[in-house]
Amino acid sequence: MRTIAVPFLFGLMAGALGGLMGVGGGILLVPLLVHMLGLGQHEAQGTSLAFVTATALVAAALYFHQGHLDVALALHLALGAVLGVFLGAAIARRTTARRLRQAFGILVLLTAARILIQVPSHAGPPAPWPVAVNILLGLAVGILAGLLGVGGGTILVPVLVLGERYPQHVAQGVSLLMILPTGIVGAWSHLRHGHVVRALLPGLMAGGSVGAMLGAFLANRIEAPALSRLFAVFLLLVGAQMIFGRRRDTVASPEKDQGGSPT
């Protein structure tokens, strides 16, 4: 019972965070798997990516049901993001990204401060960028995710809210749907090299699905300005972790895995 209960609890917490914030939940799940269950870094990331494929689907479905999901936009972003994750991981194998990670962490903190100081009102309609630009945006998000070991949602949601003026709920729904194909590709890549602990997946996915439903349900009950502030607080934590925390490896070795992060 304990072997199922512990992964279920971890999945519940990570899924709730993912559903609430429109992210994968890996920023919480990976440390839990490493420090509490003793998994290696690559096994934790591979298992987390497989976990995300279930939780992102559940949460995205609830956002869609509430009318908070632009499917076309998510698909355009995913076209670029899938390739970007592989490119970012390939670059990460050949360079140290510590300074870049810290610099990007500062940018994340500034973005959080911008949202907290003046919460986006979005009185008018969104101002979406051209399809080609959004595909390139997905590519950039994927490269940064693969290079820095951060999740695509952490990068994408602020861009959609501040740059394309999408409401917070829609931006989070789009992020969740975009995470799904990148998670599948990354998990498959890790699985080929034995970096997915399959025995943990039933408990993790069951808990993650419940948590994702609870998180998405709560997110859709929170007014957009309050949800934006809550996301900004989440960004503060992510930014601090990027600046002061140790960088997580993106790949297993120069000749092996090319999976990204599900955060």
C-alpha positions in Angstrom: 0.0 0.0 0.0 2.8 2.4 0.9 4.5 1.9 -2.5 1.3 3.3 -4.1 0.3 5.8 -1.5 3.6 7.8 -1.6 3.7 8.3 -5.4 0.0 9.1 -5.3 0.6 11.8 -2.7 3.5 13.2 -4.7 1.5 13.1 -7.9 -1.5 14.8 -6.1 0.7 17.7 -5.0 2.5 18.2 -8.4 -0.7 17.8 -10.3 -2.5 20.4 -8.2 0.3 22.8 -8.8 0.2 22.1 -12.5 -3.5 22.5 -12.8 -3.5 25.7 -10.7 -0.6 27.4 -12.4 -0.8 26.0 -16.0 2.6 24.3 -15.7 3.8 20.7 -15.7 4.5 20.3 -12.0 8.0 18.9 -12.6 9.5 21.8 -10.5 7.9 20.1 -7.5 7.8 16.5 -8.5 11.5 16.1 -9.6 13.0 17.2 -6.2 10.5 14.9 -4.4 11.5 11.9 -6.5 15.2 12.7 -6.0 15.3 13.6 -2.4 12.4 11.5 -1.0 12.5 8.4 -3.1 16.2 8.4 -4.0 15.9 8.4 -7.8 18.7 9.6 -10.0 18.3 13.0 -11.6 17.7 11.6 -15.1 15.3 8.9 -13.9 13.4 11.6 -12.0 13.1 13.9 -15.0 12.1 11.1 -17.3 9.5 9.8 -14.9 8.2 13.4 -14.4 7.8 13.9 -18.1 5.8 10.7 -18.4 3.7 11.9 -15.5 3.0 15.2 -17.2 1.4 13.6 -20.2 -1.5 12.5 -18.0 -1.9 15.6 -15.7 -1.5 18.1 -18.5 -4.2 16.3 -20.5 -6.6 16.2 -17.6 -6.1 19.9 -16.6 -6.2 21.1 -20.2 -9.5 19.3 -20.7 -11.0 21.2 -17.8 -9.7 24.5 -19.0 -11.2 23.7 -22.4 -14.5 22.9 -20.8 -14.5 26.3 -19.1 -13.8 28.0 -22.5 -10.2 29.0 -21.4 -8.2 27.3 -24.1 -7.2 28.4 -27.6 -6.5 25.1 -29.3 -5.1 26.5 -32.5 -2.7 28.7 -30.6 -1.5 25.8 -28.5 -0.9 23.6 -31.6 1.1 26.4 -33.4 3.3 26.8 -30.3 3.7 23.0 -29.9 5.0 22.8 -33.5 8.0 24.9 -32.6 8.4 23.7 -29.0 8.9 20.0 -29.8 11.8 20.8 -32.0 13.1 23.5 -29.6 13.3 21.1 -26.6 15.6 18.8 -28.6 17.8 21.7 -29.8 18.0 23.2 -26.3 19.0 19.8 -24.8 21.7 19.4 -27.6 23.1 22.8 -26.8 23.1 22.1 -23.1 25.3 19.0 -23.7 28.0 21.2 -25.1 28.0 24.2 -22.9 27.4 25.3 -19.3 24.2 27.3 -18.9 24.7 28.3 -15.3 25.3 32.0 -16.0 22.5 32.1 -18.6 20.2 30.3 -16.1 20.9 32.9 -13.4 20.4 35.8 -15.8 17.1 34.3 -16.9 16.2 33.8 -13.3 16.6 37.6 -12.8 14.3 38.2 -15.8 11.7 35.9 -14.3 11.9 37.9 -11.0 11.5 41.1 -13.0 8.5 39.7 -14.8 6.9 38.7 -11.5 7.5 42.1 -10.1 5.9 43.7 -13.3 2.8 41.6 -12.8 2.5 42.3 -9.1 3.0 46.1 -9.5 0.5 46.4 -12.3 -1.7 43.3 -12.9 -2.7 43.1 -16.6 -6.3 44.2 -17.0 -7.0 42.9 -20.5 -10.0 45.1 -21.0 -9.9 44.6 -24.7 -9.5 41.5 -26.9 -6.2 39.6 -27.2 -3.7 40.8 -29.7 -2.3 37.5 -31.0 0.9 37.4 -33.0 1.0 35.9 -36.5 1.1 32.1 -36.8 4.7 32.1 -38.0 5.8 34.2 -35.0 4.0 32.0 -32.5 5.7 28.9 -34.0 9.0 30.7 -33.5 7.9 31.6 -30.0 7.2 27.9 -29.3 10.7 27.1 -30.7 12.3 29.7 -28.4 10.3 28.4 -25.4 11.4 24.9 -26.2 15.1 25.8 -26.6 15.1 27.7 -23.3 13.3 24.8 -21.5 15.8 22.2 -22.8 18.8 24.4 -22.2 17.9 25.8 -18.8 16.0 22.8 -17.4 12.9 24.9 -16.7 9.4 24.1 -17.9 7.9 25.7 -20.9 4.8 27.0 -19.1 7.0 29.1 -16.8 8.3 30.9 -19.8 5.2 30.9 -22.1 2.5 32.1 -19.8 4.0 35.5 -19.0 4.7 36.1 -22.8 1.1 35.3 -23.7 -0.3 37.5 -20.9 2.0 40.5 -21.3 2.9 40.2 -24.9 -0.2 38.9 -26.7 -2.6 40.2 -24.0 -4.3 36.8 -23.4 -6.3 36.5 -20.2 -4.4 34.6 -17.5 -6.8 31.6 -17.6 -6.4 31.2 -21.4 -2.6 31.5 -21.2 -2.5 28.7 -18.6 -4.8 26.5 -20.7 -2.7 27.0 -23.8 0.4 26.3 -21.8 -1.0 23.0 -20.5 -2.0 21.8 -24.0 1.4 22.8 -25.4 3.1 20.8 -22.7 1.4 17.6 -23.8 3.3 16.8 -27.0 6.6 18.0 -25.7 6.1 15.8 -22.6 5.3 12.8 -24.8 8.4 13.3 -27.0 10.6 13.9 -23.9 9.2 10.9 -22.1 9.7 8.6 -25.1 13.3 9.8 -25.4 14.0 9.1 -21.7 12.1 5.8 -21.9 14.4 4.5 -24.7 17.4 4.9 -22.4 15.7 3.4 -19.3 15.2 6.7 -17.5 11.5 6.2 -16.7 10.7 4.3 -13.5 7.5 2.6 -14.7 6.6 1.1 -11.3 5.9 4.6 -10.0 3.7 5.8 -12.9 0.4 4.2 -11.8 0.5 6.0 -8.4 1.9 9.2 -9.8 -0.6 9.5 -12.7 -3.6 8.6 -10.5 -2.6 11.2 -7.9 -1.6 13.7 -10.6 -5.0 13.3 -12.4 -6.9 14.0 -9.2 -4.6 16.9 -8.3 -4.8 18.4 -11.8 -8.6 18.3 -11.7 -8.6 20.0 -8.3 -6.0 22.6 -9.4 -7.7 23.4 -12.6 -11.1 23.6 -10.9 -9.7 26.1 -8.3 -7.9 28.1 -11.0 -11.2 28.5 -12.9 -12.9 29.8 -9.7 -10.3 32.5 -9.1 -10.7 35.9 -10.8 -8.1 36.6 -13.4 -6.3 39.5 -11.5 -5.9 37.3 -8.4 -4.7 34.3 -10.5 -2.2 36.6 -12.2 -0.9 37.6 -8.8 -0.7 34.0 -7.6 1.2 33.1 -10.8 3.6 36.0 -10.1 4.3 34.6 -6.7 5.0 31.2 -8.3 7.4 33.0 -10.7 9.2 34.6 -7.7 9.9 31.1 -6.3 11.0 29.7 -9.7 13.3 32.7 -10.3 14.9 32.3 -6.9 15.5 28.6 -7.6 17.1 29.4 -10.9 19.4 32.0 -9.4 20.4 30.3 -6.2 19.7 26.6 -6.8 21.8 24.0 -8.4 21.1 23.5 -12.1 19.3 20.3 -13.0 20.9 18.3 -15.8 18.8 18.2 -18.9 20.3 15.1 -20.5 21.9 12.0 -19.2 25.1 12.2 -21.2 26.5 13.6 -24.4 25.5 10.5 -26.4 22.2 9.8 -24.7 19.0 11.5 -23.9 17.5 14.6 -25.4 14.4 15.1 -23.2 13.5 18.4 -21.7 11.9 19.5 -18.5 8.2 19.4 -17.8 8.0 22.3 -15.4 
